[in-house]
Amino acid sequence: MKPLRHPFGAVLAALAALPAVLAQTANPPAVPDPKADGEVLKLSPFEVKADENRGYVAAETMTGTRVATQIKDLPYTVNVVTSEFFEDFALFQLDDTLVGVGGMTGLDIGGGFNLRGFTSSSQLRDGFYRLGRYGQTNIDRLEIIKGPNAGIYGRTSPGGMVNMISKGPRKENAYKLTLRGGSYDTAQATLQSTGTLGSPKTYHILIASQYNRGGADLMDWFHIRENQAFLALKHEFDNGGRLLVSAEYFKQYRNAPQGAAPVVTDLKSTASNLDDEAVGYAMNLARYNAFGPHSELYRGSNTGYFSYDRQLNDTVSIRVGGQIFAADRWDYNQNTGFGAVTINSTTASANLTSTRGAAPNRGLIFEDGGGLQFDTVARYDLLGGRVANKTLVTVDFNDYYRYDPTRNSGAAAALAAWSAAGSGRVVALTPDYRPVAPLTYFGAGLDDAPLANLTRLTRRRATVFGGMVRHEARWLDDALLTYFGARFDKVKFSELEYLATVNGVQGTLTNPVVVKRTVNQTKPNFGVLYKVRDSFRVYANYAESYFVNQTDNPADIANPLYQPETAKGWDYGIKGSLFGDRLNYTIGLFDIRRFNVRVTDIEESPVGSGNFVQITRPDGDQKDTGWEADVNWAVDRHWSTGLSFGHVKAIYSDFGTAFPLSVGRKVQNISPENGSVYLKYSGSEGRLKGFSANLGVTYVAETPTEAPNAGDTYATGAGGVRSLTRTTNQWKLTVPSFTLWNLGVTYSWKQGSALSHQLRFNVNNVFDRDYLKVNRTLGDPRGVFVSYTLGLSRD
């Protein structure tokens, strides 16, 4: 791991000491003693009330506004997935198993996800930017803020943002050991400890876990191992302030990862290529490991976090937070996956073969940085108490650094043999797309010594200074809620390119190209929510956002045409409740536009020459519209049910002048419909006391998986007019829809006053459905899992 290359760590350490100084020197606030006159002490606006959770449902969120807010009072959509849901449905990893959230697909361990038809490359962890790398055992809940509203955190995907909230310290002295195992050679052990530390005002949570899965019945050589550790300490000061400090360790070792199913093209047994047609994917080939035992993909991170919040008086509360992280990613032989397959070729050797990548390489990425946040919220009345107001002012800082040497294989002799035609690199297939013979693999290790093997080397830094003002007012006896706000960010890039050419200048190892750029963005947001009656609300919201990819190449940042992506969008819909607030629902619509997407244009060069060239510039657009529905119903004290569903229409409204027919086509890897429904029974008396059962059904519609110009060939005519000369229609390819059924049964019982036991049985993919995920990797077959938890509590 590379050390931090800036004094950020020292700054964060100094700020971490600030709460203790404040606690010693500040005067206690004039807050009434609740025991003296019966008044209830107000909770900090930065604290979500845990007792508001009802099973899988949470009533409050921090992500929607940066302060604790009732979800029903937000004029846009926020979904919350609680840790109870993770446990009941045996979610060992928080990845694309979360496709049950309407409008969301493709969550991965590296930080990417698709939301409302837009892709994102990072998430939030406790309100700070995070490059994925999360362990399920220490996450209390996922809060998903949808649409450009997530711009309150700065740069964000137009579709929204995912915030993973860590489990918090508890005052109850308790210990818990959980053992889980089952299909795919799955095994996990998790130990959790909570309780006070010498003082009732200082308490902790400690979680340690290891997770393994693999299974030769799934795929040769494939194996995952995760090590997770998390420690959080919380202290309550006499003046009402609270300090939270946490540290997290995560490491995932992924050997011989799965590869994607390759495209199959029918050559129609003709010599002409004009009738070639892409007909689907070789799904059976995805069951085999393309990379072999010498391939790997590892990710790790170490993260430190602190926050201090305090109610200064009846009006003003403050919060100071900070995060520092160091992350790494290293891979080897991840670029030798299966190649495209052709059938019905007039050349016999071209039929039913898949040629794997030619030059295995190792990619190394070291990342570090962190952030600081200063939030102040004031709550006050105006107009003689007729208008209740809340004003939030926030200032924050984020820094990101990346160093990424990538090398090709240095084993020249082995590489030559691997690359040769007829070697194990070329895989002959049966008519149902399975290898004819056992696969052979590139067996040489990587020689990191020769610098000549470097294929990528950059140092990238993106620093963001930002701030926001947001004002909320409640009118007409709390029937009308309005808010407006604006956020400003200054993004500074400072980068070095050692190998590639930047604006005509060639970088070298001794004289890299220096790239510097500053981008300023100001984005507004406003909305309104009207309570027609206590059980029915209507809302509308407008927000703008921007996105800069901090991992963009220096050459892209230095391009004179560079500009950040921006977005604007509307949310509107209804929220309500029935049956005495036991059934709650949100039905919303959205309309979002994304601008400055990088596309390929045709340009005359030089002007008047009649010669046209292709140029990449950020002037493309994407338009997404759709609707979402979320319902949760506590039928009675035993039964609860709910659903989440999203319909997304994501199209390219401008894909560049080089590919004019792509306009109006669907965005790849975006499912037009997805969602889930669940049903849970909880016994509370007699023989069924401690028994619960849950059933979940997840649906993902047929999903386009190729770029909108895939398979198209164009010619450039007079005046730069582009005309289609042939197409394989590869852009039409999709993965089929699928429906998965998941079942869980739990029984809990006590042994005396201190010991507790819990036994859980899960079956995922009950009907053993074969399916391809949106990324074209094979989904898990039926899995059967058993877990046992032993708990010990002490007074």
C-alpha positions in Angstrom: 0.0 0.0 0.0 1.4 3.4 -0.9 1.4 6.0 1.9 -0.6 9.2 1.7 1.2 11.8 -0.4 -0.2 14.9 1.2 -0.7 16.3 4.8 -4.4 15.4 4.8 -3.9 12.8 7.5 -2.4 15.3 9.9 -5.2 17.7 9.2 -7.8 15.1 9.9 -6.0 14.0 13.1 -6.1 17.6 14.3 -9.7 18.0 13.5 -10.5 14.6 15.2 -9.2 16.2 18.4 -11.4 19.2 18.0 -14.6 17.6 19.6 -12.7 16.7 22.7 -11.5 20.3 23.0 -15.0 21.6 22.5 -16.3 19.2 25.1 -13.9 20.6 27.7 -14.1 24.3 27.0 -17.7 24.9 25.8 -20.5 25.8 28.2 -23.3 23.3 28.5 -26.4 24.4 26.4 -29.5 25.7 28.1 -31.4 22.5 27.6 -34.1 21.5 30.2 -33.4 18.5 32.3 -36.0 16.0 31.2 -36.1 14.4 34.6 -36.8 17.7 36.3 -39.9 18.8 34.6 -41.0 15.9 32.4 -40.0 17.5 29.1 -38.5 15.2 26.5 -34.9 16.1 25.4 -34.8 16.8 21.7 -32.8 14.3 19.6 -30.0 15.7 17.5 -31.1 16.4 13.9 -28.1 14.3 12.9 -29.5 11.1 14.6 -31.9 8.7 13.0 -34.2 7.1 15.6 -33.5 3.3 15.5 -36.9 2.5 17.1 -38.6 3.9 14.0 -37.5 0.8 12.1 -40.4 -1.7 11.6 -38.9 -4.9 10.1 -37.7 -4.2 6.6 -39.1 -0.7 6.8 -37.4 2.5 8.0 -39.3 5.7 8.7 -36.4 8.0 8.7 -33.3 8.7 6.6 -30.1 10.8 6.8 -29.3 10.5 3.1 -32.2 12.6 1.7 -31.3 15.9 3.4 -28.1 15.2 5.4 -30.1 15.5 8.6 -32.6 13.1 10.1 -35.9 13.4 8.2 -39.1 11.5 8.0 -39.2 9.8 4.6 -42.9 10.6 4.2 -41.9 14.3 4.4 -39.4 14.2 1.5 -40.7 15.6 -1.9 -38.8 12.8 -3.7 -38.1 9.1 -3.4 -35.7 7.6 -0.9 -35.5 3.8 -0.4 -34.1 2.1 2.7 -33.1 -1.5 2.9 -32.4 -2.6 6.4 -30.0 -5.2 7.8 -32.9 -7.5 8.8 -33.6 -7.9 5.1 -30.0 -8.9 4.4 -30.2 -11.5 7.1 -33.6 -12.9 6.4 -32.7 -13.5 2.7 -29.1 -14.8 3.3 -27.4 -11.9 1.4 -23.8 -12.7 2.0 -22.6 -9.9 -0.3 -24.4 -6.6 -1.1 -24.1 -6.9 -4.9 -26.5 -7.4 -7.7 -28.7 -9.4 -5.4 -30.3 -6.0 -4.6 -32.0 -5.8 -7.9 -35.2 -6.0 -5.9 -35.1 -2.3 -5.4 -37.2 -0.7 -8.2 -35.1 1.1 -10.7 -31.7 -0.2 -9.4 -29.5 -2.9 -10.9 -25.9 -3.8 -11.2 -24.5 -3.0 -7.8 -20.9 -4.3 -7.6 -18.1 -4.6 -5.1 -16.0 -2.0 -6.9 -18.6 0.8 -6.2 -20.6 0.8 -9.5 -24.3 0.6 -9.8 -27.2 1.5 -12.2 -30.0 3.6 -10.9 -32.9 5.1 -12.9 -31.0 4.2 -16.1 -27.7 6.0 -15.2 -24.5 4.4 -14.2 -22.3 5.5 -11.3 -18.8 4.6 -10.3 -18.9 5.4 -6.6 -21.1 5.2 -3.5 -21.3 6.9 -0.1 -20.4 5.3 3.2 -21.8 7.3 6.1 -22.1 10.3 3.9 -18.6 10.2 2.4 -17.5 9.1 -1.0 -16.5 5.4 -1.2 -15.0 3.2 -3.9 -17.1 0.2 -3.1 -15.3 -2.4 -1.0 -18.0 -3.0 1.6 -18.7 -5.9 4.0 -22.3 -6.9 4.6 -21.8 -7.7 8.3 -21.1 -4.1 9.5 -23.7 -2.3 7.4 -26.9 -1.4 9.2 -28.9 -0.2 6.2 -28.7 1.1 2.6 -30.3 4.4 1.9 -30.9 5.1 -1.8 -31.7 8.7 -2.8 -33.0 8.8 -6.3 -32.5 11.4 -9.0 -30.3 14.5 -9.2 -31.5 15.3 -5.6 -28.3 13.4 -4.6 -26.4 16.5 -5.8 -26.6 17.8 -2.2 -23.4 15.7 -1.7 -21.6 17.2 -4.7 -20.8 15.2 -7.8 -23.2 12.4 -8.3 -24.8 10.2 -11.0 -28.1 11.7 -12.4 -29.8 8.6 -11.2 -29.0 9.1 -7.6 -26.7 7.8 -4.9 -26.4 4.8 -2.5 -25.4 5.6 1.0 -24.3 2.6 3.2 -24.8 3.3 6.9 -22.5 1.6 9.3 -23.8 -0.3 12.4 -23.6 1.9 15.5 -22.3 1.3 19.0 -24.8 0.0 21.6 -25.0 0.4 25.3 -26.3 -3.2 25.8 -23.5 -5.5 26.9 -24.0 -8.4 24.4 -22.0 -10.8 22.4 -23.1 -12.7 19.3 -21.4 -15.5 17.2 -23.0 -16.4 13.9 -21.9 -19.4 11.8 -23.3 -19.8 8.2 -22.7 -22.4 5.5 -24.2 -24.1 2.6 -24.1 -24.4 -1.2 -21.1 -23.3 -3.3 -18.8 -24.4 -0.4 -20.0 -21.3 1.5 -18.7 -20.7 5.0 -18.9 -17.6 7.1 -18.1 -16.8 10.8 -19.0 -13.5 12.4 -18.4 -12.3 15.9 -20.0 -9.2 17.3 -19.6 -7.4 20.6 -21.4 -4.4 22.0 -21.5 -2.6 25.3 -20.2 0.1 27.6 -16.5 0.6 28.2 -15.9 1.7 31.8 -18.5 4.4 31.7 -22.2 4.3 30.7 -21.5 7.3 28.4 -18.8 5.4 26.4 -19.9 2.3 24.4 -18.8 0.3 21.4 -19.5 -2.2 18.7 -16.9 -4.6 17.4 -17.5 -6.9 14.4 -15.1 -9.4 12.8 -16.0 -11.8 10.0 -14.5 -14.1 7.4 -16.5 -15.3 4.4 -15.6 -17.9 1.8 -17.4 -19.2 -1.3 -16.3 -21.2 -4.3 -17.4 -24.6 -5.3 -16.1 -26.8 -8.2 -19.8 -27.5 -9.0 -20.1 -23.9 -10.0 -16.9 -23.2 -11.9 -13.3 -24.5 -11.8 -10.8 -22.4 -9.8 -13.4 -19.8 -8.8 -13.1 -18.7 -5.2 -13.9 -15.7 -3.0 -12.5 -15.0 0.4 -13.4 -11.8 2.4 -11.9 -10.6 5.7 -13.9 -7.9 7.5 -13.2 -6.0 10.7 -15.1 -3.0 12.1 -14.7 -1.1 15.4 -16.8 1.9 16.5 -16.7 3.9 19.7 -19.2 6.5 20.9 -18.9 8.9 23.8 -21.6 11.2 25.1 -20.3 14.4 26.7 -21.9 16.2 29.6 -22.7 19.2 27.4 -24.8 17.0 25.1 -22.2 16.5 22.4 -21.5 13.1 21.0 -18.3 11.8 19.4 -18.3 8.7 17.2 -15.0 7.2 16.0 -14.7 4.1 13.8 -12.2 2.1 11.9 -12.9 -0.5 9.2 -10.7 -3.1 7.4 -11.9 -4.9 4.3 -10.0 -7.3 2.0 -11.5 -9.5 -0.8 -9.5 -12.1 -2.5 -11.2 -13.3 -5.7 -9.5 -16.1 -7.6 -10.3 -17.0 -11.2 -13.4 -14.7 -11.4 -16.4 -15.4 -13.7 -16.3 -14.2 -17.2 -19.1 -12.8 -19.5 -20.9 -14.9 -22.1 -19.5 -13.9 -25.5 -21.6 -12.7 -28.5 -22.6 -15.3 -31.1 -22.8 -14.1 -34.7 -24.4 -16.1 -37.6 -22.5 -15.7 -40.8 -25.4 -17.3 -42.8 -23.0 -19.7 -44.8 -22.3 -16.9 -47.3 -19.0 -15.2 -48.3 -20.6 -11.8 -48.0 -20.6 -10.1 -44.6 -23.7 -8.0 -45.4 -26.1 -10.6 -44.0 -24.1 -11.4 -40.9 -26.3 -11.3 -37.8 -25.6 -11.3 -34.0 -28.1 -13.8 -32.6 -27.4 -14.1 -28.9 -24.9 -15.1 -26.2 -23.0 -18.4 -25.6 -24.6 -18.9 -22.2 -23.2 -22.4 -21.7 -19.6 -21.1 -22.3 -20.1 -18.7 -19.3 -20.2 -21.8 -17.1 -16.5 -22.4 -17.8 -13.6 -20.4 -16.3 -11.9 -18.5 -19.1 -9.0 -17.2 -17.0 -7.7 -20.2 -15.0 -5.9 -20.8 -11.7 -3.3 -18.1 -12.2 -5.9 -15.2 -12.5 -6.9 -13.0 -9.6 -8.8 -9.9 -8.7 -8.2 -8.5 -5.2 -9.6 -5.4 -3.6 -9.0 -3.9 -0.1 -9.5 -0.8 1.9 -8.7 0.7 5.3 -11.0 3.5 6.5 -11.1 5.8 9.5 -14.1 7.9 10.4 -15.2 10.4 13.0 -18.2 12.6 13.7 -19.0 15.0 16.4 -22.5 16.5 16.7 -24.0 18.7 19.4 -27.1 20.8 20.0 -25.8 24.2 20.9 -29.1 25.6 22.0 -32.8 25.3 21.2 -32.1 26.6 17.7 -28.7 25.6 16.4 -27.0 22.2 16.1 -23.6 21.4 14.5 -21.9 18.4 13.1 -18.2 17.9 12.2 -17.2 14.7 10.3 -14.2 13.3 8.7 -13.0 10.3 6.8 -9.6 9.0 5.6 -9.0 5.9 3.5 -6.4 3.9 1.7 -7.6 1.4 -0.9 -6.0 -0.9 -3.4 -7.0 -3.1 -6.3 -4.7 -5.6 -8.1 -5.5 -8.1 -10.8 -3.7 -10.5 -13.1 -4.9 -12.2 -16.2 -8.3 -10.6 -16.3 -8.2 -9.6 -19.9 -8.1 -13.1 -21.5 -11.8 -13.8 -21.5 -13.7 -15.7 -24.1 -13.9 -14.0 -27.5 -16.9 -13.8 -29.9 -18.2 -17.0 -31.5 -19.2 -17.4 -35.1 -21.5 -20.0 -36.6 -22.3 -21.0 -40.2 -19.0 -19.7 -41.6 -17.8 -20.7 -45.0 -14.4 -21.1 -43.4 -14.5 -24.3 -41.3 -11.8 -23.2 -38.8 -13.9 -20.1 -38.0 -16.9 -22.1 -36.9 -17.7 -22.6 -33.2 -14.4 -21.4 -31.8 -13.7 -18.8 -29.1 -10.3 -17.1 -29.0 -9.3 -15.8 -25.6 -7.3 -12.6 -25.1 -3.7 -12.6 -26.3 -1.6 -10.7 -23.6 -2.3 -11.3 -19.9 -1.5 -8.3 -17.9 -1.4 -7.1 -14.3 -3.2 -3.9 -13.2 -2.3 -2.2 -10.0 -4.3 0.7 -8.5 -3.5 2.4 -5.2 -6.0 5.0 -4.0 -6.2 7.2 -0.9 -7.8 10.4 0.3 -10.7 11.4 2.4 -13.0 14.2 3.3 -14.2 16.7 5.9 -17.8 18.0 6.4 -19.1 20.8 8.5 -22.9 21.0 8.9 -24.9 23.6 10.8 -28.7 23.3 11.0 -31.0 26.0 12.6 -34.6 25.3 13.5 -36.8 28.4 14.2 -40.2 29.9 13.7 -41.3 33.0 11.8 -44.6 34.9 11.5 -45.5 34.4 15.1 -44.9 30.7 14.9 -47.1 30.1 11.8 -44.1 29.1 9.7 -41.6 26.5 11.0 -38.2 26.8 9.4 -35.1 24.7 9.1 -31.9 26.0 7.4 -28.9 23.8 6.7 -25.5 25.2 5.8 -22.7 22.8 4.9 -19.1 23.2 3.9 -17.1 20.2 2.8 -13.8 19.0 1.3 -12.9 15.8 -0.5 -9.6 14.6 -1.9 -8.8 11.6 -4.1 -5.4 10.3 -5.2 -4.7 7.4 -7.6 -1.5 5.7 -8.7 -2.0 2.9 -11.3 1.0 1.0 -12.9 -0.2 -1.7 -15.3 2.1 -4.2 -17.0 1.9 -6.7 -19.7 3.3 -10.2 -19.2 7.1 -10.3 -19.3 7.3 -14.0 -20.0 7.9 -13.7 -23.7 8.3 -17.4 -24.5 5.2 -18.4 -22.7 3.3 -15.6 -24.2 4.3 -16.5 -27.7 3.1 -20.1 -27.2 -0.1 -18.9 -25.7 -0.7 -16.5 -28.6 0.0 -19.0 -31.3 -2.9 -20.2 -33.4 -4.1 -23.7 -32.5 -2.8 -23.5 -28.9 -5.1 -23.6 -25.8 -5.9 -20.0 -26.3 -8.3 -21.0 -29.2 -11.2 -23.0 -27.8 -13.2 -25.4 -30.0 -16.9 -25.6 -29.1 -19.8 -28.0 -29.4 -23.0 -26.9 -31.1 -24.4 -26.0 -27.6 -21.4 -23.8 -26.9 -19.4 -26.0 -24.5 -15.6 -26.7 -24.9 -14.9 -29.8 -26.9 -11.8 -30.6 -24.8 -10.7 -29.6 -21.3 -9.5 -26.0 -21.2 -5.8 -25.1 -20.9 -4.6 -21.9 -19.3 -1.9 -19.3 -19.5 0.5 -20.6 -16.8 3.3 -18.1 -16.6 3.7 -15.6 -13.8 4.2 -11.9 -14.3 7.7 -10.4 -14.3 7.2 -6.9 -12.8 10.9 -5.9 -13.2 11.3 -4.6 -16.7 9.9 -1.1 -17.0 9.5 -1.5 -20.7 6.4 -3.7 -19.9 4.5 -0.8 -18.5 1.3 -0.1 -20.4 -0.2 2.4 -18.1 1.2 4.8 -15.4 -0.5 7.9 -14.1 -0.8 9.8 -10.9 -4.2 11.5 -10.5 -5.6 13.8 -7.9 -9.0 15.4 -7.7 -9.7 17.8 -4.9 -13.2 19.3 -4.3 -14.1 22.2 -2.1 -17.9 22.6 -1.8 -20.7 24.1 0.1 -24.5 24.2 0.2 -27.4 26.2 1.6 -30.8 24.5 1.9 -33.9 26.1 3.5 -37.1 24.2 4.4 -40.3 25.9 5.6 -43.6 24.4 6.8 -46.7 26.5 6.3 -50.5 26.2 6.9 -50.3 24.3 10.2 -47.6 21.9 8.7 -49.8 21.1 5.7 -47.4 22.6 3.2 -43.7 22.0 3.0 -41.4 23.9 0.7 -37.6 23.9 0.3 -35.0 25.4 -1.9 -31.3 25.3 -2.0 -28.1 25.6 -4.0 -24.7 23.9 -4.0 -21.4 25.2 -5.2 -18.3 23.1 -5.9 -14.8 23.8 -7.1 -13.1 20.8 -8.5 -9.3 20.9 -9.0 -7.5 18.3 -11.1 -3.7 17.8 -10.7 -2.4 14.9 -12.7 0.7 13.3 -14.2 0.8 11.2 -17.4 4.0 9.1 -17.8 3.3 7.0 -21.0 0.5 8.4 -23.1 0.4 11.5 -25.4 -1.5 14.5 -24.0 -2.4 17.2 -26.5 0.5 16.2 -28.7 3.1 15.9 -25.9 4.5 12.5 -25.1 4.9 11.6 -21.5 8.0 9.7 -20.3 9.0 8.0 -17.0 11.5 10.9 -16.3 9.4 13.7 -17.7 5.7 13.2 -17.3 3.1 15.5 -18.8 1.6 17.7 -16.1 -2.2 18.3 -16.3 -4.1 20.9 -14.2 -7.6 22.0 -14.5 -10.3 23.7 -12.4 -14.0 23.2 -12.8 -16.7 25.3 -11.0 -20.3 24.2 -10.7 -23.4 25.7 -9.0 -26.5 23.6 -9.0 -30.0 24.6 -7.6 -32.8 22.4 -6.2 -36.3 23.1 -4.9 -39.4 21.2 -4.1 -42.8 21.2 -2.5 -44.9 18.7 -0.6 -48.6 19.3 0.2 -50.5 17.3 2.8 -54.0 17.0 1.4 -54.8 15.2 4.6 -52.8 13.4 7.2 -52.8 10.2 5.1 -52.3 11.6 1.6 -49.5 13.9 0.2 -48.6 15.1 -3.2 -45.1 16.3 -4.1 -42.9 17.8 -6.9 -39.2 18.4 -7.0 -36.7 19.9 -9.4 -32.9 19.4 -9.0 -29.7 19.7 -11.0 -26.5 17.9 -10.5 -23.0 17.5 -12.0 -20.6 14.6 -12.3 -16.8 14.5 -12.8 -15.2 11.1 -13.0 -12.2 11.4 -10.7 -10.7 8.3 -12.4 -10.7 9.8 -15.9 -7.4 9.7 -17.8 -5.2 12.8 -17.7 -5.5 13.0 -21.5 -9.3 13.3 -21.1 -9.0 16.0 -18.4 -6.5 17.9 -20.6 -8.7 17.8 -23.7 -9.7 21.4 -24.6 -13.2 20.3 -25.2 -13.5 18.7 -21.7 -16.5 19.7 -19.5 -18.2 17.8 -16.7 -21.4 15.9 -17.2 -24.5 17.7 -15.9 -28.1 16.7 -15.3 -31.5 18.1 -14.4 -34.6 16.4 -13.5 -38.1 16.4 -12.1 -39.7 14.1 -9.5 -43.4 14.2 -8.8 -46.0 11.9 -7.3 -48.0 10.9 -4.2 -47.3 9.5 -0.8 -49.9 8.1 1.5 -51.0 5.6 4.1 -54.0 3.5 4.8 -55.4 1.3 7.6 -54.3 3.5 10.4 -50.8 4.1 9.0 -50.1 0.4 8.7 -49.9 0.5 4.9 -47.6 3.2 3.4 -47.0 3.8 -0.2 -45.1 6.1 -2.6 -45.9 6.3 -6.3 -43.7 8.6 -8.3 -42.7 9.6 -11.8 -39.4 11.1 -13.0 -38.0 12.9 -16.0 -34.2 13.3 -16.1 -31.8 14.6 -18.8 -28.1 14.0 -18.8 -25.8 16.4 -20.8 -22.1 16.5 -21.9 -21.9 12.7 -22.4 -18.7 11.7 -24.2 -19.6 10.7 -27.8 -17.9 10.5 -31.2 -18.5 13.3 -33.8 -17.5 13.8 -37.4 -15.5 16.9 -38.1 -13.9 18.4 -41.2 -10.1 18.8 -40.7 -8.9 21.2 -41.8 -12.1 23.2 -42.5 -12.7 23.3 -46.2 -10.5 20.4 -47.0 -13.3 17.9 -47.6 -11.5 15.4 -45.3 -13.5 14.2 -42.3 -12.2 12.7 -39.1 -13.7 11.3 -36.0 -13.3 13.3 -32.8 -14.4 12.5 -29.2 -16.1 15.4 -27.4 -18.5 15.7 -24.5 -21.7 16.9 -26.3 -24.0 13.8 -26.1 -27.3 13.6 -24.2 -29.3 10.9 -22.5 -32.9 11.0 -21.5 -34.6 8.8 -18.9 -38.2 8.8 -17.9 -40.2 6.3 -15.8 -42.1 5.6 -12.7 -41.7 3.8 -9.4 -43.9 2.3 -6.8 -43.0 1.3 -3.2 -45.5 -0.2 -0.8 -45.1 -1.6 2.7 -48.0 -3.1 4.7 -48.0 -4.3 8.3 -51.1 -6.4 7.9 -51.2 -7.3 11.6 -48.8 -8.2 14.3 -47.9 -11.5 12.5 -48.0 -10.6 8.8 -46.2 -8.0 6.7 -45.7 -7.5 3.0 -44.4 -5.1 0.5 -43.2 -4.4 -3.0 -40.8 -2.2 -4.9 -41.1 -1.8 -8.7 -39.5 0.5 -11.2 -40.1 1.2 -14.9 -37.3 3.0 -16.7 -37.1 4.2 -20.3 -33.5 5.1 -20.9 -32.5 6.3 -24.5 -29.7 8.2 -26.1 -31.1 11.5 -27.4 -27.6 12.5 -28.9 -25.0 9.8 -29.4 -22.7 11.9 -31.7 -22.8 12.6 -35.4 -20.6 9.6 -36.2 -23.4 7.2 -35.4 -26.7 9.0 -36.2 -28.9 5.9 -36.1 -28.0 5.4 -32.4 -30.3 8.2 -31.4 -33.4 6.9 -29.8 -31.9 3.5 -29.0 -31.9 2.1 -25.5 -29.0 2.5 -23.1 -27.1 -0.7 -22.6 -27.2 -2.6 -19.3 -30.3 -0.8 -18.1 -33.2 -3.0 -17.3 -36.5 -1.4 -18.4 -38.4 -3.0 -15.5 -37.3 -4.6 -12.2 -38.6 -5.1 -8.7 -39.6 -7.4 -5.9 -42.4 -8.4 -3.5 -41.9 -10.0 -0.1 -44.2 -11.6 2.5 -43.2 -12.3 6.1 -44.8 -14.1 9.0 -43.6 -13.6 12.6 -45.0 -15.8 15.4 -45.4 -14.2 18.8 -47.2 -16.7 21.0 -47.6 -20.3 21.8 -45.6 -22.9 19.8 -45.0 -20.3 17.1 -43.3 -17.8 19.4 -39.8 -17.2 18.0 -40.7 -18.6 14.5 -40.7 -16.5 11.4 -40.8 -17.2 7.7 -40.1 -15.0 4.7 -40.7 -15.3 1.0 -39.3 -13.0 -1.7 -39.8 -12.8 -5.4 -37.5 -10.7 -7.6 -38.1 -9.9 -11.2 -35.7 -8.4 -13.8 -37.0 -7.7 -17.4 -35.3 -8.5 -20.6 -32.3 -6.1 -20.7 -30.4 -4.6 -23.6 -26.6 -5.3 -23.2 -24.8 -3.8 -26.1 -23.8 -0.2 -27.1 -26.3 1.5 -29.4 -23.8 1.4 -32.3 -22.6 -2.2 -31.8 -22.5 -4.1 -35.1 -23.1 -1.0 -37.2 -20.6 0.0 -40.0 -20.8 3.5 -41.5 -19.3 5.3 -44.5 -18.5 9.0 -44.6 -19.9 10.7 -47.7 -19.9 14.2 -49.2 -20.3 17.0 -46.6 -19.5 14.5 -43.8 -22.8 12.7 -44.1 -22.7 9.3 -42.5 -24.6 6.4 -44.0 -25.0 2.8 -42.7 -23.3 0.3 -45.0 -24.0 -2.9 -43.0 -25.1 -4.0 -39.5 -25.1 -7.3 -37.6 -27.8 -5.8 -35.3 -25.6 -6.5 -32.3 -27.1 -3.5 -30.6 -30.4 -5.3 -30.4 -29.0 -8.1 -28.2 -30.5 -8.6 -24.7 -30.3 -11.0 -21.8 -33.6 -12.7 -21.1 -35.8 -11.7 -18.2 -35.7 -13.8 -15.1 -37.8 -14.3 -11.9 -36.1 -15.6 -8.7 -37.9 -17.0 -5.6 -36.1 -16.9 -2.3 -37.3 -18.5 1.0 -36.2 -18.2 4.6 -37.3 -19.8 7.9 -36.0 -18.7 11.3 -36.5 -20.0 14.8 -35.2 -18.2 17.9 -35.3 -19.2 21.5 -33.8 -18.3 24.9 -31.9 -20.4 27.4 -32.2 -18.8 30.8 -31.8 -15.0 31.1 -28.5 -14.6 29.3 -28.3 -17.1 26.4 -30.2 -16.9 23.2 -30.2 -19.1 20.1 -31.3 -18.6 16.5 -31.4 -21.2 13.7 -32.1 -20.0 10.1 -32.6 -22.0 6.9 -32.6 -20.4 3.5 -33.2 -21.5 -0.1 -32.3 -18.9 -2.7 -33.3 -19.4 -6.4 -35.8 -22.0 -5.2 -36.7 -23.2 -8.7 -33.0 -23.4 -9.8 -33.5 -20.9 -12.6 -30.7 -20.6 -15.2 -30.1 -16.9 -16.0 -27.6 -14.4 -17.2 -27.2 -11.2 -15.1 -27.1 -7.8 -16.7 -23.3 -8.0 -17.0 -23.7 -11.4 -18.9 -22.2 -13.5 -16.2 -24.0 -16.6 -15.0 -26.4 -16.2 -12.0 -26.1 -18.5 -9.1 -28.1 -21.8 -9.2 -30.2 -22.9 -6.3 -28.4 -22.3 -3.0 -29.3 -23.9 0.4 -27.8 -22.3 3.5 -28.0 -22.8 7.2 -27.0 -20.4 9.9 -26.8 -20.6 13.7 -26.4 -17.7 16.1 -25.4 -17.9 19.7 -26.1 -14.7 21.8 -25.0 -13.8 25.3 -26.3 -10.7 27.0 -25.2 -9.3 30.4 -26.8 -6.6 32.6 
